[in-house]
Amino acid sequence: MKRFSAVVLAAGASRRFGQDDKLCAEFDGKPILSHVLGGLATLGLGEVLVVARAPLENVPHIVNPHPEAGMGHSLALGVAALKPCDAAFIVLADMPLIVPDLYCDMAVALPGYDIVVPVHNGQNGHPVLFSSTCFDDLRRLSGDHGARDLLRSGRYNVHRIEAGGFILADIDAPEDLNRLKTS
C-alpha cells in the first residue's frame, strides 16, 4: 500500500489581499486554511505538513525563514522535511474549494506515472501529486516558479485528469471570498 503525504504551501506574503494573513480570513464560516486542512484530514495521509511564514498553533508545520525566496523555495523546504513516503500532494493553502474526492482520484491515477495534475478546460490546476521519483528535483527548487518546469521537462511521465473549475479557484484578494462563494 502506498504512503501518501501532503505539503501545504502557506508562506506567501498575501500582498494582493491587503492584510498579513489571508489564510485566517473567514470563508464560508471558517478560516481559509481550515478548509484546506480539513479536506486533507479526511484522507488518512501519512503526514500533512504546512510550510508557513511564522509558527502556527496546533498544526504540523515548518517555518520558511526566507519566504521572499518564492514558492519554489517553500516547496523544496516542505518536501525535504517530509517523513519517507511514496508520493506527496503539493497543495496551495489559499484554495478552499478542493474536494477530498479529487485527492482520491489523483491517488488512484498515480500508478504508472510520476506526476498527476488536474486540468480544467486545458489549464493545469492544483493540487499536484508527485511520486517520490520527483523528490530530488523538488528539493532543489528555488525562486517563484514552483514545480512548473518539472511538468514541462519531459523527464517525468505526467498524467492529466479532468476536474472541475475549483482546481483553479484561489483567493488572492478580499473580493475573491465572495466570488468563490457564489461560483
N, C-alpha and C positions, 0 to 999 in steps of 0.2 A: 504494500500500500504506500502510495506517495505521501510525502510530508510537505504540506504547503504552508507558507508563511506570507506575511504582508508587510510592506514598508509604506507608511503613510507620510507623504511629504507635506509638512506643515511649517516650514521655516521661511516662507515668503514674507515680504515686507508689508503687504496689503496697502500699498500706496494709493491705488485707484479706489479703494474702499473708503479712505478718509479717516480711518481710526487704526490704532495699533494692532488690534487683534480681531480681524473679521471672523475668525473661527469661533469666537464666543458670541457673535451676533445670533439673535434668535431667528430660526427658520422653522415654520410650522410647529411652534411650541417648544422647541429646544435648540441648544447651540448647534451650529453647523457641524462642528467636529463630532458631536454626539451622534448625529445621524450616520456619519461615515463609520465611526467605531461600532455603533450598534449593528449596522449591516454586516460588518466583518465578524462580530461576536457570534452571530448565528451559524457560522460555518465550521466551527471546530478546528480552526487553524492551529498549527503548532506554535506560532508566535505572531503577534501583531506589534510592530514597533513604529512609533511615531518619531519622525525627525523634526524637532521643534527649534524655535529661536531662543526659547527660555524654558526653564524647568516647568513641568506640568504635574499637577497633583493627581494621584490615583490612575495614571496612565503609563504603561511601559513606554519609555522614550529615551532618546539621546538628544543632547543639545548640540546643534551645529554652531560651533564657535565663530564661524565665518559665513553667515547666511548670504551676505552680499556676493559671495563667490558663485552663486547661481544654483539652479535646480540640479544640474549635473553633479555638483559637489555634494548636495544633500543626499541625492540618490546613492552616490558612492559610499558616503558615510553609513547610510542605512543598511545597504547590502553587506558592507564589511562587518557590521555589528550583529547581523543575524546569526542565530544558532544554526547548525547544519540542517539543511532542508533540501528537497528535490526541486522546488520551484517557489517563486515568490511573486505575488501580485504587487505591482507598483501603483499606488493609489494616491490621487490628489485629494487633499483634505478639504477642499472647497467645492466638492461635488456631492451634495447630499441626496441626490436622486438615484444614485446607483443602487440597483436592487440585488439582493443576495442571489437570485436565480442566475444573474449574469455571471457571477463568480463561479457558480456550479457549472454552467455551460462551458465556460472557458477551461476549467479544470478537466472536464470530460474531453474537450477537444485537444488537450495538450499532447497526449501520446503520439509520437512520430514527428513532433515539431519542437523547435527551440523557443519560439515566441508565439503567443496568441494575442491578437489585437482585435477589439471590437470595432466595427465600422458602421457608419450610418451615412447613406447617400454618397458612398465612396470616400468619406472622410474618416481617418483614424481617430479613435477616441480613447477614453480611459475607463477603467484601469487597463494595464497591460500585464500579461503573465509571462514571466521569463523562467525558463528551466535553468537549473544550476550550471549548465554548459555556458551560459552567458555571464555568470557572476564575475569572472576575472575582468571582463571588459567593463561591466557595470561599476566595479570598484575603481576603475581608472578614469571614470568620467570627471569632467570639470566644466566650468562655465555654465551657461544658462540653456544649453540645448537639450539637456536630458538625454534620453536614450534614442532619440530620433535617428541618429546616424547608424546605430546598430541595426535598426529596422531596414534601412536603405543599403547597408553594406554588401548584401549578398552572401555574407558569411554564415548567416543563420537561416534555417528553414522556418519561415514565418507563415502562420495560418491566420486568416482574417475571418471573423464570424460576424454576421449581420446582427445588429442590435438597434434598439430604439434611440431616438434623439437625445435621451437623457445622458448618453455617453459623451456628449459634447457640452452639457449644461453645467458650467461652473459659475461661481459667484465672484465677480471682480469688483462690483460697485453696489452701493445700497439698493439701487433700483432693480438689481438682479434678484433680490429677495422676493419682491412682488411678482416679477416676470416669471420666475420659476414656479411660484405657487399657482399661477393661472395657466401654465402650459401643460 
